Amino acid sequence: MTPSSEATLNQSQAQQKPVELEQERIDSCREALESLKEVNPKQGELLGNNFTALIGAASQYNSVRGKVAEPTRQGIDSMYQFKSIKLCADIEKELIDSLVKRGENIPL
């Protein structure tokens, strides 16, 4: 392997890594959401609707992302990243709170 092809491969891997990490985070969030739906169906449905709406909007943006100017793309990418991190944190928090409430209601 030549140094330039190795550098290209490393650059490609570096670009792929954030995408893979993002996908892992979304998958983990989806699993937490499924657990929340079992533990607290009402909140699970509410946050599930928000999750579905966010994924739908991000997918629609992704279809035109290549046609958007770089500064705009950076801003919109950051917005979706923030929104997904925030929503996943809300899902995790609600799951923890719901599990704690269930545990506290067990008589000893």
PyMOL CGO cylinders between C-alpha atoms (Angstrom):
from pymol import cmd
from pymol.cgo import CYLINDER

trace = [
    CYLINDER, 0.00, 0.00, 0.00, 1.42, 3.38, -0.97, 0.3, 1, 1, 1, 1, 1, 1,
    CYLINDER, 1.42, 3.38, -0.97, 1.56, 6.27, 1.51, 0.3, 1, 1, 1, 1, 1, 1,
    CYLINDER, 1.56, 6.27, 1.51, -1.03, 8.26, -0.45, 0.3, 1, 1, 1, 1, 1, 1,
    CYLINDER, -1.03, 8.26, -0.45, -3.48, 5.34, -0.64, 0.3, 1, 1, 1, 1, 1, 1,
    CYLINDER, -3.48, 5.34, -0.64, -2.93, 4.71, 3.08, 0.3, 1, 1, 1, 1, 1, 1,
    CYLINDER, -2.93, 4.71, 3.08, -3.66, 8.37, 3.82, 0.3, 1, 1, 1, 1, 1, 1,
    CYLINDER, -3.66, 8.37, 3.82, -6.82, 8.18, 1.70, 0.3, 1, 1, 1, 1, 1, 1,
    CYLINDER, -6.82, 8.18, 1.70, -7.91, 5.03, 3.54, 0.3, 1, 1, 1, 1, 1, 1,
    CYLINDER, -7.91, 5.03, 3.54, -7.26, 6.67, 6.93, 0.3, 1, 1, 1, 1, 1, 1,
    CYLINDER, -7.26, 6.67, 6.93, -9.24, 9.75, 5.87, 0.3, 1, 1, 1, 1, 1, 1,
    CYLINDER, -9.24, 9.75, 5.87, -12.11, 7.55, 4.69, 0.3, 1, 1, 1, 1, 1, 1,
    CYLINDER, -12.11, 7.55, 4.69, -12.09, 5.65, 7.98, 0.3, 1, 1, 1, 1, 1, 1,
    CYLINDER, -12.09, 5.65, 7.98, -12.03, 8.92, 9.94, 0.3, 1, 1, 1, 1, 1, 1,
    CYLINDER, -12.03, 8.92, 9.94, -15.06, 10.17, 8.02, 0.3, 1, 1, 1, 1, 1, 1,
    CYLINDER, -15.06, 10.17, 8.02, -16.88, 6.88, 8.51, 0.3, 1, 1, 1, 1, 1, 1,
    CYLINDER, -16.88, 6.88, 8.51, -16.22, 6.71, 12.25, 0.3, 1, 1, 1, 1, 1, 1,
    CYLINDER, -16.22, 6.71, 12.25, -18.53, 9.63, 13.22, 0.3, 1, 1, 1, 1, 1, 1,
    CYLINDER, -18.53, 9.63, 13.22, -21.29, 8.11, 11.08, 0.3, 1, 1, 1, 1, 1, 1,
    CYLINDER, -21.29, 8.11, 11.08, -20.83, 4.73, 12.78, 0.3, 1, 1, 1, 1, 1, 1,
    CYLINDER, -20.83, 4.73, 12.78, -20.78, 6.37, 16.22, 0.3, 1, 1, 1, 1, 1, 1,
    CYLINDER, -20.78, 6.37, 16.22, -23.92, 8.33, 15.39, 0.3, 1, 1, 1, 1, 1, 1,
    CYLINDER, -23.92, 8.33, 15.39, -25.65, 5.13, 14.23, 0.3, 1, 1, 1, 1, 1, 1,
    CYLINDER, -25.65, 5.13, 14.23, -24.62, 3.33, 17.43, 0.3, 1, 1, 1, 1, 1, 1,
    CYLINDER, -24.62, 3.33, 17.43, -26.03, 6.21, 19.49, 0.3, 1, 1, 1, 1, 1, 1,
    CYLINDER, -26.03, 6.21, 19.49, -29.32, 6.17, 17.57, 0.3, 1, 1, 1, 1, 1, 1,
    CYLINDER, -29.32, 6.17, 17.57, -29.57, 2.38, 17.95, 0.3, 1, 1, 1, 1, 1, 1,
    CYLINDER, -29.57, 2.38, 17.95, -28.94, 2.67, 21.69, 0.3, 1, 1, 1, 1, 1, 1,
    CYLINDER, -28.94, 2.67, 21.69, -31.57, 5.40, 21.90, 0.3, 1, 1, 1, 1, 1, 1,
    CYLINDER, -31.57, 5.40, 21.90, -34.07, 3.23, 20.01, 0.3, 1, 1, 1, 1, 1, 1,
    CYLINDER, -34.07, 3.23, 20.01, -33.44, 0.36, 22.47, 0.3, 1, 1, 1, 1, 1, 1,
    CYLINDER, -33.44, 0.36, 22.47, -33.99, 2.68, 25.44, 0.3, 1, 1, 1, 1, 1, 1,
    CYLINDER, -33.99, 2.68, 25.44, -37.20, 3.91, 23.82, 0.3, 1, 1, 1, 1, 1, 1,
    CYLINDER, -37.20, 3.91, 23.82, -38.46, 0.33, 23.37, 0.3, 1, 1, 1, 1, 1, 1,
    CYLINDER, -38.46, 0.33, 23.37, -37.71, -0.34, 27.05, 0.3, 1, 1, 1, 1, 1, 1,
    CYLINDER, -37.71, -0.34, 27.05, -39.50, 2.86, 28.05, 0.3, 1, 1, 1, 1, 1, 1,
    CYLINDER, -39.50, 2.86, 28.05, -42.58, 1.78, 26.07, 0.3, 1, 1, 1, 1, 1, 1,
    CYLINDER, -42.58, 1.78, 26.07, -42.70, -1.39, 28.19, 0.3, 1, 1, 1, 1, 1, 1,
    CYLINDER, -42.70, -1.39, 28.19, -42.16, 0.38, 31.52, 0.3, 1, 1, 1, 1, 1, 1,
    CYLINDER, -42.16, 0.38, 31.52, -44.15, 3.57, 30.89, 0.3, 1, 1, 1, 1, 1, 1,
    CYLINDER, -44.15, 3.57, 30.89, -46.29, 3.23, 27.74, 0.3, 1, 1, 1, 1, 1, 1,
    CYLINDER, -46.29, 3.23, 27.74, -47.71, 6.77, 27.92, 0.3, 1, 1, 1, 1, 1, 1,
    CYLINDER, -47.71, 6.77, 27.92, -44.30, 8.49, 28.02, 0.3, 1, 1, 1, 1, 1, 1,
    CYLINDER, -44.30, 8.49, 28.02, -42.90, 5.90, 25.63, 0.3, 1, 1, 1, 1, 1, 1,
    CYLINDER, -42.90, 5.90, 25.63, -45.55, 6.77, 23.06, 0.3, 1, 1, 1, 1, 1, 1,
    CYLINDER, -45.55, 6.77, 23.06, -45.03, 10.52, 23.49, 0.3, 1, 1, 1, 1, 1, 1,
    CYLINDER, -45.03, 10.52, 23.49, -41.24, 10.34, 23.19, 0.3, 1, 1, 1, 1, 1, 1,
    CYLINDER, -41.24, 10.34, 23.19, -41.58, 7.71, 20.46, 0.3, 1, 1, 1, 1, 1, 1,
    CYLINDER, -41.58, 7.71, 20.46, -43.62, 10.15, 18.39, 0.3, 1, 1, 1, 1, 1, 1,
    CYLINDER, -43.62, 10.15, 18.39, -40.93, 12.80, 18.91, 0.3, 1, 1, 1, 1, 1, 1,
    CYLINDER, -40.93, 12.80, 18.91, -38.22, 10.29, 17.94, 0.3, 1, 1, 1, 1, 1, 1,
    CYLINDER, -38.22, 10.29, 17.94, -40.09, 9.27, 14.77, 0.3, 1, 1, 1, 1, 1, 1,
    CYLINDER, -40.09, 9.27, 14.77, -40.63, 12.91, 13.80, 0.3, 1, 1, 1, 1, 1, 1,
    CYLINDER, -40.63, 12.91, 13.80, -36.96, 13.76, 14.35, 0.3, 1, 1, 1, 1, 1, 1,
    CYLINDER, -36.96, 13.76, 14.35, -35.74, 10.76, 12.34, 0.3, 1, 1, 1, 1, 1, 1,
    CYLINDER, -35.74, 10.76, 12.34, -38.18, 11.64, 9.55, 0.3, 1, 1, 1, 1, 1, 1,
    CYLINDER, -38.18, 11.64, 9.55, -37.05, 15.26, 9.42, 0.3, 1, 1, 1, 1, 1, 1,
    CYLINDER, -37.05, 15.26, 9.42, -33.38, 14.26, 9.51, 0.3, 1, 1, 1, 1, 1, 1,
    CYLINDER, -33.38, 14.26, 9.51, -33.96, 11.77, 6.70, 0.3, 1, 1, 1, 1, 1, 1,
    CYLINDER, -33.96, 11.77, 6.70, -35.66, 14.41, 4.59, 0.3, 1, 1, 1, 1, 1, 1,
    CYLINDER, -35.66, 14.41, 4.59, -32.78, 16.83, 5.23, 0.3, 1, 1, 1, 1, 1, 1,
    CYLINDER, -32.78, 16.83, 5.23, -30.27, 14.09, 4.38, 0.3, 1, 1, 1, 1, 1, 1,
    CYLINDER, -30.27, 14.09, 4.38, -31.87, 13.72, 0.94, 0.3, 1, 1, 1, 1, 1, 1,
    CYLINDER, -31.87, 13.72, 0.94, -31.01, 17.35, 0.07, 0.3, 1, 1, 1, 1, 1, 1,
    CYLINDER, -31.01, 17.35, 0.07, -27.91, 17.73, 2.26, 0.3, 1, 1, 1, 1, 1, 1,
    CYLINDER, -27.91, 17.73, 2.26, -25.50, 17.43, -0.69, 0.3, 1, 1, 1, 1, 1, 1,
    CYLINDER, -25.50, 17.43, -0.69, -27.16, 20.41, -2.40, 0.3, 1, 1, 1, 1, 1, 1,
    CYLINDER, -27.16, 20.41, -2.40, -26.77, 22.73, 0.60, 0.3, 1, 1, 1, 1, 1, 1,
    CYLINDER, -26.77, 22.73, 0.60, -23.86, 25.18, 0.99, 0.3, 1, 1, 1, 1, 1, 1,
    CYLINDER, -23.86, 25.18, 0.99, -21.15, 24.08, 3.45, 0.3, 1, 1, 1, 1, 1, 1,
    CYLINDER, -21.15, 24.08, 3.45, -21.80, 26.73, 6.15, 0.3, 1, 1, 1, 1, 1, 1,
    CYLINDER, -21.80, 26.73, 6.15, -25.52, 25.93, 6.10, 0.3, 1, 1, 1, 1, 1, 1,
    CYLINDER, -25.52, 25.93, 6.10, -24.78, 22.20, 6.13, 0.3, 1, 1, 1, 1, 1, 1,
    CYLINDER, -24.78, 22.20, 6.13, -22.55, 22.58, 9.19, 0.3, 1, 1, 1, 1, 1, 1,
    CYLINDER, -22.55, 22.58, 9.19, -25.24, 24.51, 11.04, 0.3, 1, 1, 1, 1, 1, 1,
    CYLINDER, -25.24, 24.51, 11.04, -28.07, 22.14, 10.17, 0.3, 1, 1, 1, 1, 1, 1,
    CYLINDER, -28.07, 22.14, 10.17, -25.90, 19.08, 10.91, 0.3, 1, 1, 1, 1, 1, 1,
    CYLINDER, -25.90, 19.08, 10.91, -25.13, 20.54, 14.33, 0.3, 1, 1, 1, 1, 1, 1,
    CYLINDER, -25.13, 20.54, 14.33, -28.80, 21.27, 14.97, 0.3, 1, 1, 1, 1, 1, 1,
    CYLINDER, -28.80, 21.27, 14.97, -29.84, 17.69, 14.21, 0.3, 1, 1, 1, 1, 1, 1,
    CYLINDER, -29.84, 17.69, 14.21, -26.96, 16.32, 16.26, 0.3, 1, 1, 1, 1, 1, 1,
    CYLINDER, -26.96, 16.32, 16.26, -27.99, 18.48, 19.23, 0.3, 1, 1, 1, 1, 1, 1,
    CYLINDER, -27.99, 18.48, 19.23, -31.68, 17.58, 18.88, 0.3, 1, 1, 1, 1, 1, 1,
    CYLINDER, -31.68, 17.58, 18.88, -30.93, 13.85, 18.70, 0.3, 1, 1, 1, 1, 1, 1,
    CYLINDER, -30.93, 13.85, 18.70, -28.57, 13.96, 21.69, 0.3, 1, 1, 1, 1, 1, 1,
    CYLINDER, -28.57, 13.96, 21.69, -31.16, 15.94, 23.70, 0.3, 1, 1, 1, 1, 1, 1,
    CYLINDER, -31.16, 15.94, 23.70, -34.04, 13.64, 22.78, 0.3, 1, 1, 1, 1, 1, 1,
    CYLINDER, -34.04, 13.64, 22.78, -32.01, 10.52, 23.59, 0.3, 1, 1, 1, 1, 1, 1,
    CYLINDER, -32.01, 10.52, 23.59, -31.04, 12.03, 26.96, 0.3, 1, 1, 1, 1, 1, 1,
    CYLINDER, -31.04, 12.03, 26.96, -34.73, 12.75, 27.64, 0.3, 1, 1, 1, 1, 1, 1,
    CYLINDER, -34.73, 12.75, 27.64, -35.61, 9.15, 26.76, 0.3, 1, 1, 1, 1, 1, 1,
    CYLINDER, -35.61, 9.15, 26.76, -32.87, 7.77, 29.03, 0.3, 1, 1, 1, 1, 1, 1,
    CYLINDER, -32.87, 7.77, 29.03, -33.93, 10.07, 31.88, 0.3, 1, 1, 1, 1, 1, 1,
    CYLINDER, -33.93, 10.07, 31.88, -37.58, 9.08, 31.56, 0.3, 1, 1, 1, 1, 1, 1,
    CYLINDER, -37.58, 9.08, 31.56, -36.63, 5.40, 31.50, 0.3, 1, 1, 1, 1, 1, 1,
    CYLINDER, -36.63, 5.40, 31.50, -34.53, 5.78, 34.66, 0.3, 1, 1, 1, 1, 1, 1,
    CYLINDER, -34.53, 5.78, 34.66, -37.24, 7.81, 36.42, 0.3, 1, 1, 1, 1, 1, 1,
    CYLINDER, -37.24, 7.81, 36.42, -39.90, 5.25, 35.47, 0.3, 1, 1, 1, 1, 1, 1,
    CYLINDER, -39.90, 5.25, 35.47, -37.78, 2.33, 36.68, 0.3, 1, 1, 1, 1, 1, 1,
    CYLINDER, -37.78, 2.33, 36.68, -37.06, 4.11, 39.98, 0.3, 1, 1, 1, 1, 1, 1,
    CYLINDER, -37.06, 4.11, 39.98, -40.78, 4.83, 40.51, 0.3, 1, 1, 1, 1, 1, 1,
    CYLINDER, -40.78, 4.83, 40.51, -41.57, 1.17, 39.93, 0.3, 1, 1, 1, 1, 1, 1,
    CYLINDER, -41.57, 1.17, 39.93, -38.85, 0.11, 42.37, 0.3, 1, 1, 1, 1, 1, 1,
    CYLINDER, -38.85, 0.11, 42.37, -40.05, 2.55, 45.03, 0.3, 1, 1, 1, 1, 1, 1,
    CYLINDER, -40.05, 2.55, 45.03, -43.59, 1.16, 44.82, 0.3, 1, 1, 1, 1, 1, 1,
    CYLINDER, -43.59, 1.16, 44.82, -42.49, -2.34, 45.85, 0.3, 1, 1, 1, 1, 1, 1,
    CYLINDER, -42.49, -2.34, 45.85, -43.48, -2.94, 49.49, 0.3, 1, 1, 1, 1, 1, 1,
    CYLINDER, -43.48, -2.94, 49.49, -40.78, -4.40, 51.72, 0.3, 1, 1, 1, 1, 1, 1,
]
cmd.load_cgo(trace, "trace")
